Amino acid sequence: MIMLKNMSKLCIALAISAGACVAATDPKPLVASAGDIATIPGWYLQSSTKVSGGMDVLSAPGKDVSSWYRVGARGTVMAGLIENGVYDEADLFYSDNMESAAHSSTFDAPWLYREEFTLNPSTGQYFILKTHGITSKADIYLNGVLIASSDQQQGTYGGHQYNVTEHVEDGANCLLIRAYPTNYLRDFAQGFVDWNPYPADNGTGVWRNVEISQTGAVSMSPFRVLTDFTRSTSGPVKVTFRTDLTNHESSGHQVTIKGTVKGPDGSASVEISEAFDLKPTEEKTVSINVLIEDPEIWWPALWGEQPLYTVQASAIIQKPQKLVSDSSIPQQFGIRHVSSKLNNHNDTEFSVNGEPFQVIGAGYGPDIFLRFDIDRVQDIFAYMLDMGLNTVRLEGKQEHPELYALADEMGMMVLAGWECCDKWEGWTYNDEAKGVKWGKADYPVAKAAMLHEAEMMQSHASMLGFLVGSDFWPDDQATDIYLDALKFMDWPNPIIASASKRGYPEALGPSGMKMDGPYDWVPPNYWYNDKEGAAFGFGSELGAGVGTPEIGSLKKFMTDAELETLWKEPNADQYHMSRYDSQFYDRKLYNKALFARYGKPTSLEDYIIKSQMADYEATRVQFEAYGAKQNATRPATGAIYWMLNSAWPNLHWQLFDYYLSPMAAYFGTKVGARAEHVAYDYESHEIWLINHSLDKSGNRQIKVDFIDADGKEVSRDAVESNTTPHSSKVVASLAGIKKVKDIGFLRLTLSDSKSQAVLSRNVYWLSPTTDVLNWSESDWYTTPVTKFTKYTKLETLEPATLKASLHSVESPTDDGLTHAEVVLENQSAGPAVFIRLNAINTSENAEIAPLYWSDNYVTLWPKEQLRLTVAFEGDIKNTLIEITGRNVEKVTVKA
């Protein structure tokens, strides 16, 4: 269990939000000396339809904008309106209110972002305005002057620098941004394709920070960091720091870059001092090399520690000696090496520090209104690590620098890249995307986006690679632009053509990734086959389309009538699924399997518990199968579960819900992705020993216990086998599966033979028959099932009596959380099936989230006792544990 609630935010806070508390009328200069960088601290926001006067007048200091909305430093129009109470998030998300509450006509005209601030310019000082992305295009005015038009400032990721020195005034200055309405099919925006309904404003606005920097005659860019480290063993490492120097004057200068490189503990340091000559108005890339004698190596979290070095430097003009640029924001970096290759099957394989790295990850979803909450992202990453996931994929959902700094600290690998569909893949050979085809004017926008994102990500240890395409590959011109930009930014990590095998540009070669589905429900035995999305190769986005929230969360965003429809009308459209024109706008395919396999639900509660069981087996088996086949003849090299989380309250494609409440899909993943694990192959009835670790090896004991619905033993086995890192193998077979009349329960227990410590405990419910797949009728989102297995015996199980107790335990780490243990005991002669533990804060009458269970949705053998731990923020005195299950009466316990 991994909890990181109290971790340092030193490299997360950055200077990005440092100015957030500065008042708009503050007479103190926003930046005052060479090297200062400040974020515009906030904005006055208003629709262009609500104001009078030209942009030159509106962008002059002194305009009364007290009637405008006051918003934070970054946020879309909708985010700003929610911030001001125009819309209420809970109301927007409830039922289908979002369709009528925020009418699209409100966003048909441009919106204005305006802020005043103080500057005191002087001779020899220069001022740079830097944007990091405005959706989707904008005009920028400073003190009544047009600085950049929407022809230049466009694209969600379009970061640009504008020298505004000649337009800066002594005293009050005014910056005005006119953000134009976004069209996903026309603009390079951050869209949602078929993930969920679109926000009414289509994400329009200043969603990333805008900065003002002050510099002397010479400015320097943030360092790009390269190392010659390529192996897993330590030794002297050469670190190269590259920066772009710009001479803003018509005379030449000699510049010395001076600074330090500090070790992870902040003590040991290496000095930097190197001189460079700059010609008049010259822009020049320079390199500085340092040798780190005994480096500490950065590892993904599940493999080791995340030591981070810090570099900080200034540029000084020698004659007269004068500080002209100061890298006042410390940059952190890790020493590690990432590589990829195509194996003999043309599948991509990654390595980290020379070790084979099987990607076990999921696809990230940003907030539907592009709001960014670093604490929420930290909770998401903590959940990922708790589930055993090692990689987050950003499909065109690049966030803010804080996310990458957080990933560095927490050891989460990041697979970034451009998104599918819409304008992004408007290639002449792509008949699927509805986006406007690329024209001559689009390539400079793509270049600016690639340069900006590469600069932002380059030095981060957490970066695994960048996909320059998703469903389709970029054309040759775009490929050249992307590659040139990445080369200029000294990108040190793999570059991959796309997330599919549909085609590729010659300059990059095959992607080695498959995108053959599924995205909707498939049965467990699907994953142990050799077709479509089954466990072989690298699955860039795939899953059984599950992620049903529990009732407590459902009631927050669905009406009683909608909840009735959920279980009574299996083919009904569901607003809280995907977009209305999507294949995934209903639960039809999912419900067909659910009703056939588990039985027609008799109530909402019955529907939810059956859904949780289906979701649990769906996520567990996907991660188990990919783990089992990690060193097969055609190895499974990686899988990105579709998806990790949702942009808003959703009914599928998530491992925990919008309110950060984990559900069965979460714990199915957590069991299936354990570092050391033992798993059941639904297709061959074999038992697999799986080892994802970097260094765990030795003798292991595997116990195989199989009982029927009444708790009577069908078969029992115990075997021993040696395990080694990065490997899986068959160690046993299940006996007696055909002897079971209707349903049986299989318990697999993995223990260390020497210490007897239990490493994995895993229970399945099994039928003597398996689901029959019609592979020849597979499409891009599923494979049809012609005959379903039956689990309907679960409806008539004998009731089990459960005894439970709760008590606090000492925290194993200084994480600031409350730790407790729940002891469960099945006092019956039959199994106690699929038991869920839910923690309630009694003082607030609310479910506790986030929280970290050692296991959940567990099944107990007759007379078995099981100890589970939980960690959360709060007082155990105000905590109630509610225990429910498939065949047990509700039990509640307090400490």
Long-range contacts (C-beta under 8 A, 24 or more apart in sequence): 1-386, 1-852, 1-853, 1-854, 1-869, 1-871, 2-301, 2-382, 2-385, 2-386, 2-852, 3-382, 3-386, 3-813, 3-815, 3-817, 3-852, 3-871, 4-378, 4-381, 4-382, 4-385, 4-410, 4-815, 5-378, 5-382, 5-815, 5-816, 5-817, 5-873, 6-814, 6-815, 6-816, 7-378, 7-409, 7-410, 8-409, 9-374, 11-308, 11-330, 11-332, 11-405, 11-408, 11-409, 12-374, 12-402, 12-405, 12-406, 12-409, 13-402, 14-329, 14-401, 14-402, 14-405, 15-39, 15-328, 15-329, 16-209, 16-400, 16-401, 16-402, 17-73, 19-73, 20-72, 20-73, 22-117, 24-115, 24-116, 24-117, 25-116, 26-117, 26-118, 27-118, 28-118, 29-118, 29-119, 29-120, 30-117, 30-118, 30-119, 30-212, 31-119, 31-127, 31-212, 31-213, 31-214, 32-120, 32-214, 33-214, 33-323, 34-125, 34-214, 34-215, 34-216, 34-322, 34-323, 34-324, 34-325, 34-326, 35-214, 35-215, 35-314, 35-323, 35-324, 35-325, 35-326, 35-327, 35-328, 36-213, 36-214, 36-326, 36-328, 37-211, 37-212, 37-213, 37-328, 37-329, 38-211, 38-212, 38-213, 39-73, 39-209, 39-210, 39-211, 40-73, 40-115, 40-117, 40-175, 40-209, 40-210, 40-211, 40-212, 41-73, 41-115, 41-117, 42-70, 42-71, 42-72, 42-73, 42-115, 43-70, 43-71, 43-72, 43-73, 43-80, 43-113, 43-114, 43-115, 43-206, 44-68, 44-69, 44-70, 44-71, 44-113, 44-114, 44-115, 45-69, 45-70, 45-71, 45-77, 45-80, 45-111, 45-112, 45-113, 45-114, 46-111, 46-112, 46-114, 47-106, 47-109, 47-110, 47-111, 47-112, 48-109, 48-110, 48-111, 48-112, 48-178, 49-109, 51-112, 55-139, 55-141, 55-146, 55-176, 55-178, 56-141, 56-144, 56-145, 56-146, 57-144, 58-112, 58-114, 58-141, 58-176, 59-114, 59-141, 59-142, 59-143, 59-144, 59-145, 59-174, 59-175, 59-176, 60-143, 60-144, 60-174, 61-116, 61-143, 61-169, 61-171, 61-172, 61-173, 61-174, 62-172, 62-174, 63-114, 63-174, 65-114, 68-112, 68-114, 71-113, 73-209, 73-210, 74-206, 74-207, 74-208, 74-209, 74-372, 74-400, 75-205, 75-206, 75-207, 75-369, 75-370, 75-371, 76-135, 76-199, 76-201, 76-203, 76-204, 76-205, 76-207, 76-369, 76-370, 76-371, 77-107, 77-111, 77-179, 77-201, 77-204, 77-205, 78-102, 78-199, 78-200, 78-201, 78-205, 78-369, 79-205, 79-207, 79-369, 79-370, 79-371, 80-205, 82-369, 90-556, 93-556, 93-557, 93-648, 93-649, 93-658, 94-556, 94-557, 94-558, 94-559, 95-557, 95-558, 95-559, 95-562, 95-575, 96-575, 98-197, 98-200, 99-197, 99-575, 102-199, 102-200, 102-201, 103-200, 104-200, 106-200, 106-201, 107-181, 107-200, 107-201, 107-202, 107-204, 108-181, 109-181, 110-178, 110-179, 110-180, 110-181, 111-178, 111-179, 111-201, 111-204, 111-205, 112-176, 112-177, 112-178, 112-179, 113-176, 113-177, 113-179, 113-205, 113-206, 114-174, 114-175, 114-176, 114-177, 115-174, 115-175, 116-172, 116-173, 116-174, 116-175, 117-172, 117-173, 117-175, 117-212, 118-171, 118-172, 118-173, 119-168, 119-169, 119-170, 119-171, 119-173, 119-212, 119-214, 120-170, 120-171, 121-165, 121-168, 121-169, 121-170, 124-216, 124-217, 125-165, 125-214, 125-215, 125-216, 126-163, 126-165, 126-214, 126-215, 126-216, 126-217, 126-219, 126-248, 127-163, 127-164, 127-165, 127-168, 127-212, 127-213, 127-214, 127-215, 128-161, 128-162, 128-163, 128-164, 128-212, 128-213, 128-214, 128-215, 128-219, 129-161, 129-162, 129-164, 129-175, 129-210, 129-211, 129-212, 130-159, 130-160, 130-161, 130-162, 130-210, 130-211, 130-212, 130-213, 131-158, 131-159, 131-160, 131-162, 131-208, 131-210, 132-159, 132-208, 132-209, 132-210, 132-211, 132-452, 132-456, 133-157, 133-158, 133-159, 133-207, 133-208, 133-452, 134-158, 134-177, 134-179, 134-205, 134-206, 134-207, 134-208, 134-210, 135-179, 135-182, 135-187, 135-189, 135-190, 135-202, 135-203, 135-204, 135-205, 135-207, 135-370, 136-180, 136-182, 136-183, 136-187, 136-188, 136-189, 136-202, 136-203, 136-204, 137-179, 137-180, 137-187, 138-177, 138-178, 138-179, 138-180, 138-206, 139-177, 139-178, 140-175, 140-176, 140-177, 140-178, 141-175, 141-176, 141-177, 141-178, 142-167, 142-168, 142-173, 142-174, 142-175, 142-176, 143-167, 143-168, 143-169, 143-173, 143-174, 144-174, 150-178, 150-180, 151-441, 154-187, 154-188, 154-445, 155-187, 155-188, 155-189, 155-445, 155-446, 155-448, 155-449, 156-187, 156-188, 156-189, 156-190, 156-203, 156-207, 156-449, 157-188, 157-190, 157-398, 157-448, 157-449, 157-452, 157-453, 158-188, 158-445, 158-448, 158-449, 158-452, 159-448, 159-449, 159-451, 159-452, 159-453, 159-455, 159-456, 160-448, 163-248, 165-248, 175-210, 177-206, 177-210, 179-204, 179-205, 179-206, 180-204, 184-422, 184-423, 184-435, 185-422, 185-423, 185-434, 185-435, 185-436, 186-423, 186-435, 186-436, 187-423, 188-423, 188-424, 188-442, 188-445, 188-446, 188-449, 189-422, 189-423, 190-366, 190-370, 190-396, 190-397, 190-419, 191-396, 191-419, 191-421, 191-422, 192-368, 192-579, 192-647, 193-419, 193-420, 193-421, 193-422, 193-579, 194-578, 194-579, 194-581, 194-582, 194-583, 194-584, 195-365, 195-578, 195-579, 195-643, 195-646, 195-647, 195-653, 196-368, 196-578, 196-579, 196-646, 196-647, 196-648, 196-650, 197-575, 197-579, 197-580, 197-648, 198-579, 199-368, 199-369, 203-369, 203-370, 207-370, 208-400, 209-400, 215-248, 215-324, 215-325, 216-317, 216-322, 216-323, 216-324, 216-325, 217-247, 217-248, 217-249, 217-253, 217-317, 217-322, 217-324, 218-245, 218-246, 218-247, 218-248, 218-253, 218-255, 218-278, 218-315, 218-317, 218-324, 218-325, 219-245, 219-246, 219-248, 219-315, 219-324, 219-325, 220-244, 220-245, 220-246, 220-257, 220-313, 220-315, 220-325, 220-327, 221-455, 222-327, 222-329, 222-331, 222-455, 222-459, 223-311, 223-313, 223-327, 223-331, 223-459, 224-455, 224-458, 224-459, 224-489, 224-490, 225-311, 225-331, 225-333, 225-458, 225-459, 226-490, 226-492, 227-335, 227-337, 227-492, 229-295, 229-297, 229-335, 229-336, 229-337, 229-353, 230-337, 230-339, 230-354, 231-337, 231-353, 231-354, 232-297, 232-353, 232-354, 232-355, 234-294, 234-295, 234-296, 234-297, 235-295, 236-291, 236-292, 236-293, 236-294, 236-295, 237-291, 237-292, 237-295, 237-335, 238-289, 238-290, 238-291, 238-292, 239-289, 239-290, 239-291, 239-292, 239-309, 239-333, 239-335, 240-287, 240-288, 240-289, 241-272, 241-287, 241-288, 241-289, 241-290, 241-311, 241-313, 242-285, 242-286, 242-287, 242-288, 242-490, 243-285, 243-286, 243-288, 244-283, 244-284, 244-285, 245-276, 245-278, 245-282, 245-283, 245-284, 245-285, 245-286, 245-315, 246-282, 246-283, 246-284, 247-278, 247-279, 247-280, 247-281, 247-282, 247-283, 247-284, 248-281, 249-280, 249-281, 250-280, 250-281, 251-280, 252-277, 252-278, 252-279, 252-280, 252-282, 253-277, 253-278, 253-317, 253-318, 254-278, 254-317, 254-318, 254-319, 255-315, 255-316, 255-317, 255-318, 255-324, 256-315, 256-316, 256-318, 257-286, 257-288, 257-313, 257-314, 257-315, 257-316, 258-313, 258-314, 258-316, 259-311, 259-312, 259-313, 259-314, 259-327, 260-311, 260-312, 260-313, 261-290, 261-292, 261-309, 261-310, 261-311, 262-309, 262-310, 262-311, 262-312, 263-296, 263-307, 263-309, 264-296, 264-307, 264-308, 264-309, 266-310, 272-311, 272-313, 275-318, 292-335, 295-335, 296-335, 297-335, 297-336, 297-353, 298-334, 298-335, 298-336, 298-408, 298-411, 298-461, 299-336, 299-352, 299-353, 299-411, 299-694, 300-352, 300-357, 300-390, 300-411, 300-412, 300-413, 301-385, 301-390, 301-410, 301-411, 301-412, 302-385, 302-388, 302-390, 302-411, 302-675, 302-692, 302-693, 303-352, 303-355, 303-411, 303-693, 303-694, 304-411, 304-694, 305-411, 306-334, 306-408, 306-409, 306-410, 306-411, 306-461, 307-334, 307-335, 308-332, 308-333, 308-334, 308-408, 308-409, 308-461, 309-333, 309-334, 309-335, 331-459, 332-405, 332-408, 332-459, 333-459, 333-460, 333-461, 334-408, 334-460, 334-461, 335-461, 336-461, 338-463, 338-464, 338-465, 338-492, 338-493, 338-494, 339-494, 340-465, 340-494, 340-496, 340-512, 342-509, 342-510, 342-512, 343-512, 343-635, 343-637, 345-536, 345-537, 345-634, 346-501, 346-510, 346-512, 347-512, 347-513, 347-514, 347-536, 347-537, 347-538, 347-634, 347-635, 347-637, 348-496, 348-511, 348-512, 348-513, 348-538, 348-637, 348-638, 349-512, 349-538, 349-635, 349-637, 350-464, 350-465, 350-494, 350-637, 350-638, 352-413, 352-464, 355-694, 355-726, 356-726, 357-390, 357-413, 358-626, 358-627, 358-630, 358-636, 358-637, 358-638, 358-692, 358-726, 359-390, 359-391, 359-413, 359-415, 359-464, 359-538, 359-637, 359-638, 359-639, 359-640, 360-388, 360-389, 360-390, 360-391, 360-623, 360-626, 360-627, 360-638, 360-639, 360-673, 360-692, 361-389, 361-390, 361-391, 361-392, 361-393, 361-413, 361-415, 361-638, 361-639, 361-640, 361-641, 361-644, 362-389, 362-392, 362-393, 362-640, 362-641, 362-642, 362-643, 362-644, 362-645, 362-655, 363-392, 363-393, 363-395, 363-541, 363-640, 363-641, 363-642, 363-643, 363-644, 364-392, 364-393, 364-394, 364-395, 364-397, 364-643, 364-644, 364-645, 365-397, 365-643, 365-644, 365-645, 365-646, 365-647, 365-654, 366-397, 366-399, 366-647, 367-647, 367-648, 368-647, 368-648, 372-399, 372-400, 372-402, 372-403, 374-402, 374-403, 374-406, 376-660, 377-402, 377-403, 377-406, 378-406, 378-410, 379-660, 379-850, 380-644, 380-645, 380-660, 381-406, 381-407, 381-410, 381-412, 382-410, 382-850, 382-852, 383-655, 383-656, 383-660, 383-662, 383-666, 383-850, 384-412, 384-644, 385-410, 385-411, 385-412, 386-670, 386-852, 387-655, 387-666, 387-669, 387-670, 387-673, 388-623, 388-669, 388-670, 388-672, 388-673, 388-674, 388-675, 388-692, 389-641, 389-644, 389-669, 389-673, 391-415, 391-464, 391-638, 391-640, 392-644, 393-417, 393-540, 393-541, 393-640, 395-419, 395-420, 395-467, 395-470, 395-499, 395-541, 396-420, 396-424, 396-470, 398-453, 398-456, 398-457, 401-456, 404-456, 404-457, 404-460, 404-462, 404-463, 405-460, 407-460, 407-462, 408-460, 408-461, 408-462, 411-462, 412-462, 413-462, 413-463, 413-464, 414-457, 414-460, 414-462, 414-463, 414-464, 415-464, 415-465, 415-467, 415-640, 416-453, 416-457, 416-463, 416-465, 416-466, 416-467, 417-465, 417-466, 417-467, 417-468, 417-469, 417-470, 417-496, 417-499, 418-467, 418-468, 418-469, 418-470, 418-474, 419-470, 420-470, 420-471, 420-472, 420-499, 421-470, 421-471, 424-470, 425-469, 425-470, 425-471, 425-472, 427-472, 427-474, 427-475, 428-475, 429-472, 429-475, 429-503, 430-471, 430-472, 432-471, 432-472, 433-471, 433-472, 438-475, 438-478, 443-477, 443-478, 443-481, 446-478, 446-481, 446-482, 447-481, 447-484, 447-485, 450-481, 450-482, 450-485, 450-486, 451-485, 451-488, 451-489, 454-485, 454-486, 454-488, 454-489, 454-491, 455-489, 458-489, 458-490, 458-491, 458-492, 463-493, 464-493, 464-494, 465-493, 465-494, 465-495, 465-496, 466-491, 466-493, 466-494, 466-495, 466-496, 467-496, 467-497, 467-498, 467-499, 467-511, 467-513, 467-540, 468-495, 468-496, 468-497, 468-498, 468-508, 469-497, 469-498, 469-499, 469-511, 470-498, 470-499, 470-500, 471-498, 471-499, 471-500, 471-502, 471-515, 472-498, 472-500, 472-502, 472-503, 473-497, 473-498, 473-502, 473-503, 473-504, 473-505, 473-508, 473-511, 474-498, 474-505, 475-505, 476-505, 476-506, 476-507, 479-505, 479-507, 479-508, 480-507, 483-507, 483-508, 499-540, 499-541, 500-540, 512-537, 512-538, 513-537, 513-538, 513-539, 513-540, 514-538, 514-539, 514-540, 515-539, 515-540, 515-541, 515-542, 516-542, 516-778, 516-780, 517-542, 517-778, 517-779, 517-780, 517-781, 517-782, 517-783, 518-542, 518-543, 518-544, 518-545, 518-781, 518-782, 518-783, 519-543, 519-545, 519-583, 519-584, 519-642, 519-653, 519-780, 519-781, 519-782, 520-544, 520-545, 520-583, 520-584, 520-589, 520-590, 520-781, 520-782, 521-545, 521-546, 521-589, 521-590, 521-593, 521-614, 521-618, 521-782, 522-618, 522-773, 522-782, 522-783, 522-785, 523-593, 523-682, 523-770, 523-771, 523-773, 523-785, 523-788, 523-789, 524-617, 524-618, 524-621, 524-682, 524-771, 525-682, 525-683, 525-770, 525-771, 525-773, 526-771, 526-773, 526-783, 527-621, 527-622, 527-624, 527-625, 527-626, 527-682, 528-625, 528-628, 528-681, 528-682, 528-683, 528-684, 529-683, 529-773, 529-775, 530-634, 531-775, 531-778, 531-783, 532-775, 532-778, 532-783, 534-625, 535-622, 535-625, 535-626, 535-628, 535-629, 535-632, 535-636, 535-639, 536-629, 536-632, 536-634, 536-635, 536-636, 537-634, 537-636, 537-637, 538-636, 538-637, 538-638, 538-639, 539-626, 539-636, 539-638, 539-639, 539-640, 540-638, 540-640, 541-640, 541-642, 541-643, 542-622, 542-639, 542-640, 542-641, 542-642, 543-618, 543-619, 543-622, 543-641, 543-642, 543-643, 543-653, 544-618, 544-619, 544-622, 545-584, 545-589, 545-590, 545-642, 545-652, 545-653, 545-781, 545-782, 546-590, 546-611, 546-614, 546-615, 546-618, 546-619, 546-652, 546-665, 547-615, 547-643, 547-646, 547-650, 547-651, 547-652, 547-653, 547-654, 547-655, 547-657, 547-663, 547-665, 548-608, 548-611, 548-612, 548-615, 548-651, 548-652, 548-663, 548-664, 548-665, 549-649, 549-650, 549-651, 549-657, 549-658, 549-659, 549-661, 549-663, 550-608, 550-612, 550-657, 550-661, 550-663, 550-836, 550-838, 551-604, 551-605, 551-608, 552-661, 552-838, 552-847, 553-649, 553-657, 553-658, 553-659, 553-661, 553-847, 554-608, 556-649, 556-659, 557-649, 557-658, 563-604, 564-604, 566-604, 566-607, 567-601, 567-603, 567-604, 567-606, 567-607, 570-594, 570-595, 574-651, 576-648, 576-649, 576-650, 576-651, 577-650, 577-651, 577-652, 578-652, 578-653, 583-781, 584-652, 584-653, 584-781, 587-651, 587-652, 589-782, 590-614, 590-652, 593-785, 593-788, 596-788, 596-790, 597-771, 597-788, 597-789, 597-790, 597-791, 597-792, 598-791, 598-792, 598-794, 598-795, 599-791, 599-792, 599-794, 599-795, 609-834, 609-884, 609-886, 611-664, 612-663, 612-664, 612-834, 612-836, 612-857, 613-664, 613-765, 613-791, 613-794, 613-834, 613-886, 615-663, 615-664, 615-665, 615-668, 616-664, 616-665, 616-667, 616-668, 616-834, 616-857, 617-668, 617-764, 617-765, 618-665, 618-668, 619-655, 619-664, 619-665, 619-666, 619-668, 619-669, 619-672, 620-668, 620-669, 620-671, 620-672, 621-668, 621-672, 621-682, 622-672, 623-668, 623-669, 623-672, 623-673, 624-672, 624-677, 624-679, 624-680, 624-688, 624-690, 625-679, 625-681, 627-672, 627-673, 627-677, 627-679, 627-688, 627-690, 627-692, 627-728, 628-679, 628-681, 628-688, 628-690, 628-728, 629-728, 630-690, 630-692, 630-726, 630-727, 630-728, 631-726, 631-727, 631-728, 632-728, 641-669, 659-847, 659-849, 660-849, 660-850, 661-847, 661-849, 662-849, 662-850, 662-851, 662-853, 662-856, 664-836, 664-857, 666-856, 667-853, 667-855, 667-856, 667-857, 668-857, 670-855, 671-760, 671-762, 671-855, 674-759, 674-760, 676-700, 676-723, 676-750, 676-759, 676-760, 677-750, 677-759, 677-760, 677-762, 678-702, 678-731, 678-748, 678-749, 678-750, 678-760, 678-762, 679-748, 679-762, 680-734, 680-746, 680-748, 680-762, 680-764, 680-766, 681-730, 682-770, 683-770, 684-733, 685-733, 685-734, 685-737, 686-730, 686-732, 686-733, 686-734, 687-730, 687-731, 687-732, 687-733, 687-734, 687-748, 688-728, 688-729, 688-730, 688-731, 689-721, 689-723, 689-728, 689-729, 689-730, 689-731, 689-750, 690-728, 691-723, 691-724, 691-725, 691-726, 691-727, 691-728, 692-726, 693-725, 693-726, 694-725, 695-725, 696-723, 696-725, 697-722, 697-723, 697-724, 697-725, 698-722, 698-723, 698-752, 698-753, 698-754, 699-723, 699-752, 699-753, 699-754, 700-750, 700-751, 700-752, 700-753, 700-759, 701-750, 701-751, 701-752, 701-753, 702-731, 702-732, 702-748, 702-749, 702-750, 702-751, 703-747, 703-748, 703-749, 703-751, 704-732, 704-734, 704-746, 704-747, 704-748, 705-746, 705-747, 705-748, 705-749, 705-861, 706-734, 706-735, 706-736, 706-737, 706-744, 706-745, 706-746, 706-747, 707-744, 707-745, 707-747, 707-831, 707-861, 707-862, 708-740, 708-741, 708-743, 708-744, 708-745, 709-742, 709-743, 709-744, 709-745, 709-793, 709-797, 709-798, 709-830, 709-831, 710-798, 710-829, 710-830, 711-828, 711-829, 711-830, 711-831, 711-861, 711-862, 714-739, 714-740, 714-744, 720-753, 737-766, 737-768, 738-768, 739-768, 740-766, 740-767, 740-768, 741-768, 742-767, 742-768, 742-790, 742-792, 742-793, 743-767, 743-790, 743-791, 743-793, 743-794, 744-768, 745-831, 745-833, 745-859, 745-861, 747-859, 747-861, 761-855, 761-866, 763-858, 763-859, 765-791, 765-794, 765-833, 765-834, 765-859, 767-791, 794-833, 794-886, 794-887, 797-830, 797-831, 797-833, 797-886, 797-887, 798-828, 798-829, 798-830, 798-887, 799-828, 799-887, 799-888, 799-889, 800-826, 800-827, 800-828, 800-830, 800-831, 800-832, 800-833, 800-860, 800-885, 800-887, 800-888, 801-826, 801-827, 801-828, 801-888, 802-826, 802-827, 802-832, 802-835, 802-860, 802-883, 802-885, 802-888, 802-889, 802-891, 803-827, 803-891, 804-881, 804-883, 804-891, 804-893, 805-893, 806-876, 806-879, 806-881, 806-893, 806-894, 806-895, 807-895, 808-876, 808-895, 809-869, 811-871, 815-871, 816-873, 817-852, 817-871, 817-872, 817-873, 818-871, 818-872, 818-873, 818-874, 818-875, 818-876, 818-879, 819-869, 819-870, 819-871, 820-869, 820-870, 820-871, 820-876, 820-879, 820-895, 821-867, 821-868, 821-869, 821-870, 822-867, 822-868, 822-869, 822-870, 822-881, 822-883, 822-893, 823-865, 823-866, 823-867, 824-858, 824-860, 824-865, 824-866, 824-867, 824-868, 824-883, 825-860, 825-863, 825-864, 825-865, 825-866, 826-860, 826-861, 826-862, 826-863, 826-864, 826-865, 827-863, 828-862, 828-863, 829-862, 829-863, 830-862, 830-887, 831-859, 831-860, 831-861, 831-862, 831-887, 832-859, 832-860, 832-885, 832-887, 832-888, 833-859, 833-885, 833-886, 833-887, 833-888, 834-858, 834-859, 834-885, 834-886, 835-859, 835-860, 835-883, 835-884, 835-885, 835-886, 835-888, 836-883, 836-884, 836-885, 837-868, 837-870, 837-881, 837-882, 837-883, 838-881, 838-882, 838-883, 838-884, 839-870, 839-872, 839-879, 839-880, 839-881, 839-882, 840-879, 840-880, 840-881, 840-882, 841-874, 841-878, 841-879, 842-878, 842-879, 842-880, 843-878, 848-872, 848-873, 848-874, 848-879
